[in-house]
Amino acid sequence: MSSSLVETVDVEAPVAVSWTLWNDVAEWPKFLSHVQKVVPIDNRSFAWWLSLPGADKSFTAEITELVPQERIAWKTTKGVEHAGVVTFHRLSDTTSRVTLQIEYNPQGFVEQLGALTNLDSTLANYDLGEFKRAAEAAVPGV
């Protein structure tokens, strides 16, 4: 069974600020609640360690598309089956919209339950709220 989610957040920060925060994989654990650590392997690959309800997971992913201040896409190369894209949209000079889309293959009862009950979307929405707070706090002069 394949699952997907799409969540969006509007951020009171320019696209450049939102992009810079998301483009630094080492920052992800600060706003992605289930991500324990992300370590760059090279300029296109990185290792993730996740702590999810009922399971800890690790996997390796690679950047499949990188368009500065527009989109970052990735897919796993080892471990769980997962792919995602984050897009950045300029709403004004001081506001951006960030959209997260993830496709994954839930493994085990807990992950399948999360997909069926939309708990995964709730978690993604929470994480985007944390991202919003971090990006808005990073706006120079605020």
N, CA, C and O atoms as a MOPAC input file, in Angstrom:
PM7 MOZYME 1SCF
protein

 N      0.83400 1    -1.17700 1     0.00000 1
 C      0.00000 1     0.00000 1     0.00000 1
 C      0.87800 1     1.23900 1     0.00000 1
 O      1.76300 1     1.36000 1     0.84600 1
 N      0.66100 1     2.13900 1    -0.90300 1
 C      1.39600 1     3.38900 1    -0.96500 1
 C      0.53300 1     4.50000 1    -0.38800 1
 O     -0.67900 1     4.52700 1    -0.60100 1
 N      1.15200 1     5.40500 1     0.33200 1
 C      0.43500 1     6.53300 1     0.91400 1
 C      1.09800 1     7.82600 1     0.49700 1
 O      2.28400 1     7.86200 1     0.17200 1
 N      0.31600 1     8.88100 1     0.51200 1
 C      0.87500 1    10.18800 1     0.19700 1
 C      0.21600 1    11.23700 1     1.07400 1
 O     -0.87800 1    11.03700 1     1.60300 1
 N      0.89800 1    12.34400 1     1.21400 1
 C      0.34100 1    13.47300 1     1.93700 1
 C      0.85600 1    14.74900 1     1.30500 1
 O      1.95000 1    14.78800 1     0.74300 1
 N      0.05300 1    15.78600 1     1.40600 1
 C      0.41700 1    17.12200 1     0.94600 1
 C     -0.02800 1    18.09200 1     2.02500 1
 O     -1.20100 1    18.12400 1     2.39500 1
 N      0.90100 1    18.87600 1     2.52400 1
 C      0.59300 1    19.88400 1     3.53900 1
 C      1.26600 1    21.19900 1     3.14700 1
 O      2.34100 1    21.20000 1     2.54700 1
 N      0.63200 1    22.30400 1     3.49000 1
 C      1.11600 1    23.63200 1     3.11000 1
 C      1.07400 1    24.55700 1     4.31300 1
 O      0.19700 1    24.44100 1     5.16800 1
 N      2.03600 1    25.48200 1     4.37200 1
 C      2.04600 1    26.49700 1     5.41800 1
 C      2.48300 1    27.82800 1     4.79700 1
 O      3.38400 1    27.86300 1     3.95900 1
 N      1.84500 1    28.90800 1     5.20900 1
 C      2.26700 1    30.25200 1     4.82600 1
 C      3.15600 1    30.79000 1     5.93200 1
 O      2.84100 1    30.67400 1     7.11600 1
 N      4.27400 1    31.38100 1     5.52600 1
 C      5.31200 1    31.81000 1     6.45500 1
 C      5.55500 1    33.30600 1     6.28800 1
 O      5.71400 1    33.79500 1     5.17000 1
 N      5.58200 1    34.02600 1     7.40000 1
 C      5.89600 1    35.46100 1     7.36000 1
 C      7.40800 1    35.61500 1     7.28900 1
 O      8.05200 1    36.11800 1     8.21000 1
 N      7.95100 1    35.16300 1     6.16300 1
 C      9.38100 1    35.26100 1     5.88200 1
 C      9.54800 1    35.18000 1     4.37000 1
 O      8.79500 1    34.47200 1     3.70100 1
 N     10.52100 1    35.89300 1     3.82900 1
 C     10.75600 1    35.80600 1     2.39400 1
 C     11.14600 1    34.38000 1     1.97300 1
 O     11.61800 1    33.58400 1     2.78500 1
 N     10.93800 1    34.08500 1     0.70300 1
 C     11.30900 1    32.76200 1     0.18500 1
 C     12.77100 1    32.44700 1     0.49400 1
 O     13.09100 1    31.31200 1     0.84400 1
 N     13.64600 1    33.41200 1     0.37400 1
 C     15.06900 1    33.16600 1     0.61900 1
 C     15.31900 1    32.62400 1     2.02500 1
 O     16.17000 1    31.75300 1     2.20700 1
 N     14.59200 1    33.12700 1     3.01600 1
 C     14.75500 1    32.65700 1     4.39200 1
 C     14.21000 1    31.23700 1     4.53000 1
 O     14.87000 1    30.37000 1     5.10300 1
 N     13.00800 1    30.99900 1     4.00600 1
 C     12.42100 1    29.65600 1     4.07200 1
 C     13.31400 1    28.64800 1     3.35700 1
 O     13.57000 1    27.56100 1     3.87400 1
 N     13.78400 1    29.01100 1     2.17500 1
 C     14.65600 1    28.13200 1     1.39300 1
 C     15.93000 1    27.79500 1     2.15700 1
 O     16.30900 1    26.62800 1     2.25300 1
 N     16.58600 1    28.80700 1     2.69700 1
 C     17.86000 1    28.60000 1     3.39500 1
 C     17.69500 1    27.64400 1     4.56100 1
 O     18.53800 1    26.77100 1     4.76900 1
 N     16.63000 1    27.79300 1     5.32000 1
 C     16.39200 1    26.91100 1     6.46300 1
 C     16.17600 1    25.47700 1     6.00500 1
 O     16.77700 1    24.55600 1     6.55900 1
 N     15.32800 1    25.27400 1     5.00400 1
 C     15.02700 1    23.90400 1     4.56100 1
 C     16.18900 1    23.29000 1     3.79600 1
 O     16.36400 1    22.07100 1     3.82600 1
 N     16.98100 1    24.09400 1     3.11800 1
 C     18.08700 1    23.58100 1     2.31000 1
 C     19.21700 1    23.01300 1     3.16100 1
 O     20.05500 1    22.27200 1     2.64800 1
 N     19.25700 1    23.34200 1     4.44200 1
 C     20.30100 1    22.85400 1     5.34800 1
 C     19.77400 1    21.62400 1     6.09500 1
 O     19.06500 1    21.75600 1     7.09200 1
 N     20.12700 1    20.41900 1     5.60400 1
 C     19.56500 1    19.18600 1     6.18200 1
 C     19.90600 1    19.02700 1     7.66100 1
 O     19.17000 1    18.36900 1     8.39700 1
 N     21.00100 1    19.61700 1     8.09800 1
 C     21.36300 1    19.51900 1     9.51400 1
 C     20.35800 1    20.25200 1    10.40600 1
 O     20.29000 1    19.97900 1    11.60400 1
 N     19.57900 1    21.17700 1     9.84100 1
 C     18.56800 1    21.91900 1    10.59500 1
 C     17.25500 1    21.15300 1    10.74200 1
 O     16.44400 1    21.49200 1    11.60400 1
 N     17.02900 1    20.12900 1     9.91800 1
 C     15.74400 1    19.43700 1     9.90300 1
 C     15.29300 1    18.93400 1    11.26100 1
 O     14.10800 1    19.05500 1    11.57000 1
 N     16.18200 1    18.36600 1    12.10600 1
 C     15.71300 1    17.89500 1    13.41600 1
 C     15.14300 1    19.00400 1    14.29800 1
 O     14.41900 1    18.71700 1    15.25100 1
 N     15.45200 1    20.25400 1    14.00100 1
 C     14.92700 1    21.36500 1    14.80000 1
 C     13.44800 1    21.60700 1    14.53900 1
 O     12.75500 1    22.15300 1    15.39700 1
 N     12.94200 1    21.20500 1    13.35400 1
 C     11.53100 1    21.45300 1    13.06700 1
 C     10.77000 1    20.21900 1    12.59600 1
 O      9.54700 1    20.27300 1    12.46900 1
 N     11.45000 1    19.11800 1    12.33500 1
 C     10.77300 1    17.86600 1    11.99200 1
 C     10.83700 1    16.96900 1    13.22400 1
 O     11.87100 1    16.36400 1    13.50600 1
 N      9.73700 1    16.88700 1    13.94900 1
 C      9.70800 1    16.28000 1    15.27700 1
 C     10.16100 1    14.82500 1    15.31000 1
 O     10.70100 1    14.38900 1    16.32600 1
 N      9.96700 1    14.07200 1    14.26200 1
 C     10.32900 1    12.65400 1    14.24800 1
 C     11.74900 1    12.41400 1    13.74800 1
 O     12.24100 1    11.28800 1    13.82000 1
 N     12.41600 1    13.44700 1    13.24400 1
 C     13.77800 1    13.31300 1    12.72200 1
 C     14.75700 1    13.54800 1    13.87000 1
 O     14.80000 1    14.63000 1    14.45500 1
 N     15.53200 1    12.52800 1    14.17900 1
 C     16.52100 1    12.64000 1    15.25300 1
 C     17.82000 1    13.26000 1    14.76100 1
 O     18.43100 1    14.07600 1    15.45000 1
 N     18.24000 1    12.85900 1    13.54600 1
 C     19.51000 1    13.34600 1    13.01500 1
 C     19.51400 1    13.15100 1    11.50200 1
 O     18.96900 1    12.17500 1    10.98600 1
 N     20.13900 1    14.09700 1    10.80100 1
 C     20.37600 1    13.98700 1     9.36600 1
 C     21.84300 1    14.33900 1     9.14800 1
 O     22.31100 1    15.39100 1     9.58300 1
 N     22.56200 1    13.44700 1     8.46900 1
 C     23.98700 1    13.65000 1     8.24500 1
 C     24.27200 1    13.61800 1     6.74600 1
 O     23.97300 1    12.62600 1     6.08100 1
 N     24.84900 1    14.69900 1     6.20900 1
 C     25.22900 1    14.68000 1     4.79500 1
 C     26.30500 1    13.62100 1     4.54400 1
 O     27.24900 1    13.48600 1     5.32300 1
 N     26.15300 1    12.87800 1     3.45800 1
 C     27.15300 1    11.88300 1     3.04900 1
 C     28.06000 1    12.51000 1     1.99100 1
 O     29.28400 1    12.38500 1     2.05200 1
 N     27.45000 1    13.17400 1     1.03400 1
 C     28.15700 1    13.94100 1     0.01400 1
 C     27.24000 1    15.08300 1    -0.39200 1
 O     26.29600 1    15.39100 1     0.33600 1
 N     27.48800 1    15.72600 1    -1.54100 1
 C     26.68300 1    16.89800 1    -1.88700 1
 C     25.27200 1    16.54800 1    -2.35900 1
 O     24.46800 1    17.45700 1    -2.56400 1
 N     24.93400 1    15.24800 1    -2.54200 1
 C     23.59000 1    14.86600 1    -2.98300 1
 C     22.92300 1    13.81500 1    -2.09800 1
 O     21.73100 1    13.54900 1    -2.25700 1
 N     23.65400 1    13.22300 1    -1.18400 1
 C     23.10900 1    12.13300 1    -0.36200 1
 C     23.22500 1    12.46000 1     1.12100 1
 O     24.12100 1    13.18600 1     1.54900 1
 N     22.28900 1    11.90100 1     1.89600 1
 C     22.32700 1    12.09700 1     3.33700 1
 C     21.64900 1    10.92800 1     4.03100 1
 O     20.79700 1    10.25300 1     3.45400 1
 N     22.04000 1    10.70000 1     5.27900 1
 C     21.47200 1     9.62500 1     6.10000 1
 C     20.52500 1    10.24400 1     7.12000 1
 O     20.82400 1    11.28600 1     7.70400 1
 N     19.37600 1     9.59100 1     7.33200 1
 C     18.35600 1    10.03500 1     8.27900 1
 C     18.23400 1     9.01400 1     9.40400 1
 O     18.41700 1     7.81700 1     9.18500 1
 N     17.92900 1     9.48400 1    10.59600 1
 C     17.53600 1     8.64200 1    11.72200 1
 C     16.22400 1     9.21000 1    12.24700 1
 O     16.15300 1    10.37700 1    12.63500 1
 N     15.18600 1     8.37900 1    12.25900 1
 C     13.85500 1     8.78800 1    12.68200 1
 C     13.44800 1     8.06600 1    13.95000 1
 O     13.86900 1     6.93500 1    14.19500 1
 N     12.63300 1     8.72000 1    14.74800 1
 C     12.00500 1     8.09400 1    15.90000 1
 C     10.50500 1     8.28500 1    15.72200 1
 O      9.97800 1     9.38300 1    15.90100 1
 N      9.82800 1     7.19800 1    15.36800 1
 C      8.38600 1     7.21600 1    15.12300 1
 C      7.68700 1     6.40600 1    16.19800 1
 O      8.30700 1     5.53400 1    16.80800 1
 N      6.40900 1     6.67200 1    16.44600 1
 C      5.68400 1     5.86100 1    17.42900 1
 C      5.77600 1     4.37100 1    17.05600 1
 O      5.34000 1     3.96100 1    15.98100 1
 N      6.33500 1     3.59400 1    17.94300 1
 C      6.41800 1     2.15800 1    17.72400 1
 C      7.60200 1     1.69300 1    16.90200 1
 O      7.77000 1     0.49000 1    16.70600 1
 N      8.44700 1     2.62600 1    16.40400 1
 C      9.56200 1     2.17600 1    15.57100 1
 C     10.59800 1     3.27700 1    15.38400 1
 O     10.25600 1     4.44200 1    15.18200 1
 N     11.85500 1     2.89200 1    15.45300 1
 C     12.94800 1     3.76900 1    15.05100 1
 C     13.40500 1     3.28700 1    13.68100 1
 O     13.47300 1     2.08300 1    13.43200 1
 N     13.71500 1     4.21800 1    12.80000 1
 C     14.08800 1     3.87700 1    11.42800 1
 C     15.30800 1     4.68200 1    11.01800 1
 O     15.56500 1     5.76700 1    11.54100 1
 N     16.04800 1     4.13500 1    10.08000 1
 C     17.11900 1     4.88400 1     9.44500 1
 C     17.09100 1     4.55900 1     7.95600 1
 O     16.67100 1     3.47600 1     7.54800 1
 N     17.53900 1     5.50600 1     7.16500 1
 C     17.60300 1     5.28900 1     5.73000 1
 C     18.54400 1     6.29800 1     5.10000 1
 O     18.93700 1     7.28600 1     5.72100 1
 N     18.89100 1     6.02900 1     3.86500 1
 C     19.72900 1     6.92600 1     3.08100 1
 C     18.88700 1     7.46900 1     1.94600 1
 O     18.11900 1     6.73300 1     1.32800 1
 N     19.02900 1     8.75600 1     1.67100 1
 C     18.27200 1     9.40100 1     0.60000 1
 C     19.21400 1    10.24700 1    -0.23700 1
 O     20.30700 1    10.61800 1     0.19100 1
 N     18.74800 1    10.53900 1    -1.45100 1
 C     19.52700 1    11.41800 1    -2.31600 1
 C     18.63100 1    12.51800 1    -2.86100 1
 O     17.43400 1    12.32200 1    -3.07400 1
 N     19.23200 1    13.67600 1    -3.08000 1
 C     18.53500 1    14.79200 1    -3.71200 1
 C     18.35500 1    14.43300 1    -5.18700 1
 O     19.32500 1    14.11100 1    -5.87300 1
 N     17.12100 1    14.49000 1    -5.66800 1
 C     16.85400 1    14.18800 1    -7.07600 1
 C     16.63000 1    15.45500 1    -7.89200 1
 O     16.75700 1    15.44200 1    -9.11700 1
 N     16.29500 1    16.54700 1    -7.20900 1
 C     16.10400 1    17.82300 1    -7.89500 1
 C     16.34400 1    18.94800 1    -6.90000 1
 O     15.85600 1    18.91700 1    -5.77000 1
 N     17.09500 1    19.92800 1    -7.33900 1
 C     17.40600 1    21.06800 1    -6.48700 1
 C     17.35800 1    22.33400 1    -7.34700 1
 O     18.25100 1    22.58500 1    -8.15600 1
 N     16.31400 1    23.11400 1    -7.16000 1
 C     16.15500 1    24.38900 1    -7.87100 1
 C     16.13700 1    25.45700 1    -6.78600 1
 O     15.14900 1    25.59100 1    -6.06400 1
 N     17.22200 1    26.21800 1    -6.66500 1
 C     17.31700 1    27.19200 1    -5.57700 1
 C     16.08800 1    28.09000 1    -5.47000 1
 O     15.59700 1    28.64300 1    -6.45400 1
 N     15.61700 1    28.21000 1    -4.23800 1
 C     14.46700 1    29.01200 1    -3.84200 1
 C     13.16100 1    28.59300 1    -4.51800 1
 O     12.19500 1    29.35600 1    -4.52100 1
 N     13.12300 1    27.36800 1    -5.09900 1
 C     11.89700 1    26.86300 1    -5.71000 1
 C     11.51700 1    25.47100 1    -5.21500 1
 O     10.37900 1    25.25700 1    -4.79700 1
 N     12.46600 1    24.50700 1    -5.25700 1
 C     12.09100 1    23.14100 1    -4.88000 1
 C     13.30800 1    22.29900 1    -4.51400 1
 O     14.41400 1    22.47400 1    -5.02600 1
 N     13.03400 1    21.37700 1    -3.59700 1
 C     14.00200 1    20.35300 1    -3.20300 1
 C     13.24900 1    19.03000 1    -3.24400 1
 O     12.23800 1    18.87800 1    -2.55900 1
 N     13.72300 1    18.07600 1    -4.03100 1
 C     13.09200 1    16.75900 1    -4.10900 1
 C     14.12500 1    15.69700 1    -3.74000 1
 O     15.31600 1    15.85600 1    -4.00600 1
 N     13.65300 1    14.60800 1    -3.12100 1
 C     14.54000 1    13.53000 1    -2.71100 1
 C     13.81500 1    12.19700 1    -2.82100 1
 O     12.59100 1    12.13700 1    -2.93800 1
 N     14.60900 1    11.13000 1    -2.77900 1
 C     14.07800 1     9.76700 1    -2.70700 1
 C     15.07200 1     8.92100 1    -1.94200 1
 O     16.26600 1     9.22100 1    -1.90400 1
 N     14.56900 1     7.86400 1    -1.33300 1
 C     15.45500 1     6.98700 1    -0.58800 1
 C     16.20700 1     6.06600 1    -1.53900 1
 O     15.72200 1     5.70400 1    -2.61100 1
 N     17.39800 1     5.70500 1    -1.10900 1
 C     18.21600 1     4.76200 1    -1.87500 1
 C     18.49800 1     3.49400 1    -1.07300 1
 O     18.89100 1     2.46900 1    -1.63000 1
 N     18.29400 1     3.57700 1     0.24300 1
 C     18.49900 1     2.42100 1     1.11000 1
 C     17.61400 1     2.58900 1     2.33000 1
 O     17.52800 1     3.67800 1     2.89600 1
 N     16.95300 1     1.50900 1     2.73900 1
 C     16.07000 1     1.56700 1     3.90300 1
 C     14.62600 1     1.67100 1     3.47100 1
 O     14.21000 1     1.01200 1     2.51800 1
 N     13.85200 1     2.50000 1     4.17000 1
 C     12.42500 1     2.64100 1     3.88700 1
 C     12.19600 1     3.21000 1     2.48900 1
 O     13.05600 1     3.89900 1     1.94000 1
 N     11.02400 1     2.91400 1     1.92000 1
 C     10.64900 1     3.45800 1     0.61900 1
 C      9.93300 1     4.78500 1     0.84500 1
 O      8.87100 1     4.83600 1     1.46600 1
 N     10.53600 1     5.86300 1     0.32900 1
 C     10.06500 1     7.20500 1     0.66500 1
 C     10.56000 1     8.17400 1    -0.40400 1
 O     11.69400 1     8.04600 1    -0.86800 1
 N      9.74900 1     9.12100 1    -0.79700 1
 C     10.15700 1    10.20000 1    -1.70100 1
 C      9.38700 1    11.44800 1    -1.31000 1
 O      8.27100 1    11.36300 1    -0.79700 1
 N      9.97800 1    12.59500 1    -1.55200 1
 C      9.29900 1    13.82400 1    -1.19100 1
 C      9.79600 1    15.01100 1    -1.97500 1
 O     10.82700 1    14.95700 1    -2.64500 1
 N      9.03900 1    16.08400 1    -1.87800 1
 C      9.41400 1    17.34900 1    -2.49600 1
 C      8.87400 1    18.47800 1    -1.62600 1
 O      7.76000 1    18.40600 1    -1.10600 1
 N      9.67800 1    19.51200 1    -1.48000 1
 C      9.26300 1    20.73300 1    -0.80800 1
 C      9.36200 1    21.84200 1    -1.84500 1
 O     10.39700 1    22.01100 1    -2.49000 1
 N      8.27900 1    22.59600 1    -2.00000 1
 C      8.29000 1    23.71800 1    -2.93000 1
 C      8.11000 1    25.01900 1    -2.17300 1
 O      7.46300 1    25.06500 1    -1.12600 1
 N      8.69300 1    26.07200 1    -2.72000 1
 C      8.70400 1    27.38700 1    -2.09200 1
 C      8.07900 1    28.37800 1    -3.06000 1
 O      8.47400 1    28.45900 1    -4.22300 1
 N      7.09700 1    29.13200 1    -2.56900 1
 C      6.35500 1    30.05500 1    -3.41200 1
 C      6.40000 1    31.45600 1    -2.79600 1
 O      6.14100 1    31.62000 1    -1.60400 1
 N      6.72400 1    32.44700 1    -3.59600 1
 C      6.74500 1    33.83300 1    -3.14200 1
 C      5.31800 1    34.36900 1    -3.15400 1
 O      4.67700 1    34.41600 1    -4.20400 1
 N      4.83000 1    34.76700 1    -2.00300 1
 C      3.52100 1    35.40400 1    -1.91700 1
 C      3.65700 1    36.92500 1    -1.92900 1
 O      2.80100 1    37.63300 1    -2.45900 1
 N      4.74900 1    37.41600 1    -1.33500 1
 C      5.06900 1    38.84500 1    -1.33000 1
 C      6.54600 1    38.95100 1    -0.97000 1
 O      7.22500 1    37.93400 1    -0.82300 1
 N      7.03900 1    40.16000 1    -0.83100 1
 C      8.44500 1    40.33200 1    -0.45000 1
 C      8.73500 1    39.75600 1     0.93400 1
 O      9.87600 1    39.40600 1     1.23600 1
 N      7.70900 1    39.65700 1     1.77000 1
 C      7.91700 1    39.22800 1     3.15600 1
 C      7.18100 1    37.94100 1     3.52700 1
 O      7.21800 1    37.52100 1     4.68300 1
 N      6.51800 1    37.31700 1     2.56200 1
 C      5.72500 1    36.12800 1     2.86500 1
 C      5.97300 1    35.04600 1     1.81800 1
 O      6.07600 1    35.33000 1     0.62400 1
 N      6.06800 1    33.80400 1     2.28600 1
 C      6.25700 1    32.67000 1     1.38200 1
 C      5.29500 1    31.54800 1     1.75100 1
 O      4.78700 1    31.48400 1     2.87000 1
 N      5.06100 1    30.68400 1     0.80000 1
 C      4.25400 1    29.48800 1     1.02700 1
 C      5.16700 1    28.28300 1     0.79600 1
 O      5.87100 1    28.19800 1    -0.21000 1
 N      5.13700 1    27.35900 1     1.75000 1
 C      5.94500 1    26.14700 1     1.67200 1
 C      4.99800 1    24.95900 1     1.60400 1
 O      4.11800 1    24.80700 1     2.45100 1
 N      5.18400 1    24.12100 1     0.59800 1
 C      4.34200 1    22.94000 1     0.42100 1
 C      5.22100 1    21.69500 1     0.48900 1
 O      6.24400 1    21.60200 1    -0.18900 1
 N      4.80800 1    20.75200 1     1.31200 1
 C      5.50200 1    19.49100 1     1.49200 1
 C      4.63900 1    18.37600 1     0.92400 1
 O      3.46700 1    18.24500 1     1.27800 1
 N      5.22500 1    17.57200 1     0.04000 1
 C      4.52400 1    16.40800 1    -0.50700 1
 C      5.41400 1    15.19500 1    -0.28200 1
 O      6.59900 1    15.20800 1    -0.61500 1
 N      4.82800 1    14.14600 1     0.28900 1
 C      5.57800 1    12.92300 1     0.58100 1
 C      4.80000 1    11.71800 1     0.06900 1
 O      3.58500 1    11.62800 1     0.24100 1
 N      5.51300 1    10.80200 1    -0.55800 1
 C      4.99100 1     9.50500 1    -0.97500 1
 C      5.80000 1     8.45900 1    -0.21200 1
 O      7.02800 1     8.52800 1    -0.18300 1
 N      5.12800 1     7.50400 1     0.39800 1
 C      5.85500 1     6.49500 1     1.15700 1
 C      5.06500 1     5.19700 1     1.18700 1
 O      3.87700 1     5.15400 1     0.86800 1
 N      5.75900 1     4.15300 1     1.57700 1
 C      5.16600 1     2.82400 1     1.67900 1
 C      5.15500 1     2.44400 1     3.15500 1
 O      6.18300 1     2.01200 1     3.67800 1
 N      4.01200 1     2.59400 1     3.84800 1
 C      3.97400 1     2.29700 1     5.28300 1
 C      4.26300 1     0.82600 1     5.56000 1
 O      3.71400 1    -0.06600 1     4.91400 1
 N      5.13100 1     0.59900 1     6.52700 1
 C      5.52200 1    -0.75000 1     6.92100 1
 C      5.01800 1    -1.02600 1     8.33400 1
 O      5.18000 1    -0.19000 1     9.22200 1
 N      4.43000 1    -2.14900 1     8.54100 1
 C      3.98200 1    -2.53500 1     9.86500 1
 C      2.66000 1    -1.89500 1    10.26400 1
 O      2.16000 1    -0.98600 1     9.60200 1
 N      2.12200 1    -2.38700 1    11.34600 1
 C      0.80000 1    -1.97800 1    11.80500 1
 C      0.72700 1    -0.49700 1    12.15800 1
 O     -0.21200 1     0.18800 1    11.75300 1
 N      1.71300 1     0.01000 1    12.91400 1
 C      1.65900 1     1.39200 1    13.38600 1
 C      1.69100 1     2.36400 1    12.21200 1
 O      0.91900 1     3.32200 1    12.19200 1
 N      2.56900 1     2.13900 1    11.23400 1
 C      2.65200 1     3.03300 1    10.08100 1
 C      1.39200 1     2.94400 1     9.22700 1
 O      0.90800 1     3.96300 1     8.73500 1
 N      0.86400 1     1.75700 1     9.04900 1
 C     -0.36900 1     1.61100 1     8.26700 1
 C     -1.53600 1     2.29400 1     8.96900 1
 O     -2.36900 1     2.92700 1     8.32100 1
 N     -1.59700 1     2.16800 1    10.29400 1
 C     -2.63100 1     2.84900 1    11.06000 1
 C     -2.49300 1     4.36700 1    10.93600 1
 O     -3.48800 1     5.07500 1    10.78400 1
 N     -1.26000 1     4.85900 1    11.00200 1
 C     -1.02000 1     6.28800 1    10.85000 1
 C     -1.48500 1     6.80800 1     9.50300 1
 O     -2.05600 1     7.89500 1     9.40900 1
 N     -1.23900 1     6.02600 1     8.46000 1
 C     -1.68200 1     6.41800 1     7.11600 1
 C     -3.20100 1     6.38700 1     7.01300 1
 O     -3.80500 1     7.28900 1     6.43300 1
 N     -3.81400 1     5.35800 1     7.57200 1
 C     -5.26600 1     5.22000 1     7.47000 1
 C     -6.02400 1     6.27900 1     8.26800 1
 O     -7.10900 1     6.70300 1     7.87000 1
 N     -5.45500 1     6.70300 1     9.39000 1
 C     -6.14400 1     7.66600 1    10.26500 1
 C     -5.69100 1     9.10300 1    10.03300 1
 O     -6.12000 1    10.01100 1    10.74400 1
 N     -4.83200 1     9.31100 1     9.04800 1
 C     -4.27400 1    10.63000 1     8.74500 1
 C     -3.38300 1    11.17600 1     9.85400 1
 O     -3.14100 1    12.38200 1     9.90900 1
 N     -2.89800 1    10.31800 1    10.72800 1
 C     -1.95700 1    10.74800 1    11.75000 1
 C     -0.67600 1    11.27200 1    11.09800 1
 O     -0.05400 1    12.20200 1    11.61100 1
 N     -0.27900 1    10.67700 1     9.96700 1
 C      0.90700 1    11.15200 1     9.26700 1
 C      0.71800 1    12.58600 1     8.77200 1
 O      1.65800 1    13.38000 1     8.82900 1
 N     -0.46800 1    12.93100 1     8.29000 1
 C     -0.75300 1    14.30500 1     7.86000 1
 C     -0.76000 1    15.25900 1     9.05100 1
 O     -0.28600 1    16.39100 1     8.95200 1
 N     -1.29600 1    14.79500 1    10.16800 1
 C     -1.30900 1    15.61800 1    11.38100 1
 C      0.11500 1    15.91700 1    11.83000 1
 O      0.42900 1    17.04800 1    12.20000 1
 N      0.98100 1    14.89800 1    11.79600 1
 C      2.37900 1    15.08000 1    12.16700 1
 C      3.07400 1    16.03600 1    11.19500 1
 O      3.81900 1    16.91600 1    11.62800 1
 N      2.84300 1    15.87800 1     9.89500 1
 C      3.44500 1    16.77000 1     8.90000 1
 C      2.96800 1    18.20800 1     9.11400 1
 O      3.76000 1    19.14400 1     9.00600 1
 N      1.69700 1    18.38600 1     9.41100 1
 C      1.14700 1    19.71400 1     9.65900 1
 C      1.78400 1    20.34100 1    10.90000 1
 O      2.11000 1    21.52800 1    10.90400 1
 N      1.95800 1    19.54500 1    11.94300 1
 C      2.63400 1    20.02500 1    13.15500 1
 C      4.05600 1    20.46800 1    12.82500 1
 O      4.50000 1    21.53900 1    13.23900 1
 N      4.76600 1    19.62200 1    12.06900 1
 C      6.14900 1    19.92900 1    11.71200 1
 C      6.24800 1    21.19700 1    10.86400 1
 O      7.17900 1    21.98300 1    11.03500 1
 N      5.30300 1    21.40000 1     9.96000 1
 C      5.31200 1    22.63600 1     9.18000 1
 C      5.05900 1    23.84800 1    10.07300 1
 O      5.58100 1    24.93000 1     9.80900 1
 N      4.26800 1    23.67600 1    11.12200 1
 C      4.09100 1    24.75500 1    12.09300 1
 C      5.39200 1    25.08100 1    12.80600 1
 O      5.70500 1    26.24700 1    13.04600 1
 N      6.15600 1    24.03400 1    13.14800 1
 C      7.47000 1    24.24000 1    13.76600 1
 C      8.42600 1    24.91300 1    12.78200 1
 O      9.20200 1    25.78900 1    13.16300 1
 N      8.36500 1    24.49900 1    11.51300 1
 C      9.17900 1    25.13500 1    10.48300 1
 C      8.82400 1    26.62100 1    10.37100 1
 O      9.71400 1    27.46700 1    10.29300 1
 N      7.54600 1    26.93400 1    10.36300 1
 C      7.06900 1    28.31600 1    10.27000 1
 C      7.66300 1    29.15200 1    11.40700 1
 O      8.15800 1    30.25400 1    11.16900 1
 N      7.61800 1    28.64000 1    12.62900 1
 C      8.17200 1    29.36000 1    13.77500 1
 C      9.67500 1    29.59100 1    13.60200 1
 O     10.17600 1    30.68200 1    13.87000 1
 N     10.39100 1    28.54800 1    13.15000 1
 C     11.84100 1    28.67100 1    12.97100 1
 C     12.17400 1    29.66700 1    11.86300 1
 O     13.08700 1    30.47800 1    12.01900 1
 N     11.44600 1    29.61700 1    10.74800 1
 C     11.72000 1    30.53400 1     9.63600 1
 C     11.39900 1    31.96700 1    10.03200 1
 O     12.16600 1    32.87800 1     9.72200 1
 N     10.28700 1    32.17700 1    10.70500 1
 C      9.91900 1    33.53900 1    11.11200 1
 C     10.89400 1    34.09400 1    12.13700 1
 O     11.14400 1    35.30000 1    12.16200 1
 N     11.44700 1    33.23300 1    12.98400 1
 C     12.43900 1    33.66700 1    13.95900 1
 C     13.77100 1    34.00700 1    13.28100 1
 O     14.57800 1    34.75700 1    13.83100 1
 N     13.99400 1    33.45600 1    12.09200 1
 C     15.25200 1    33.69200 1    11.36700 1
 C     15.22400 1    34.93400 1    10.49000 1
 O     16.23600 1    35.28300 1     9.88100 1
 N     14.07300 1    35.60800 1    10.41600 1
 C     13.96800 1    36.80500 1     9.57400 1
 C     14.83500 1    37.90400 1    10.17700 1
 O     14.65500 1    38.26400 1    11.34000 1
 N     15.78000 1    38.44400 1     9.39300 1
 C     16.65800 1    39.50500 1     9.91300 1
 C     15.85000 1    40.72200 1    10.34900 1
 O     14.89400 1    41.12200 1     9.68600 1
 N     16.25000 1    41.29700 1    11.46800 1
 C     15.63100 1    42.52800 1    11.94400 1
 C     14.30600 1    42.35400 1    12.65100 1
 O     13.64300 1    43.34000 1    12.97500 1
 N     13.90000 1    41.09200 1    12.90200 1
 C     12.63800 1    40.88500 1    13.60900 1
 C     12.90400 1    40.46000 1    15.02700 1
 O     11.96600 1    40.23600 1    15.79100 1

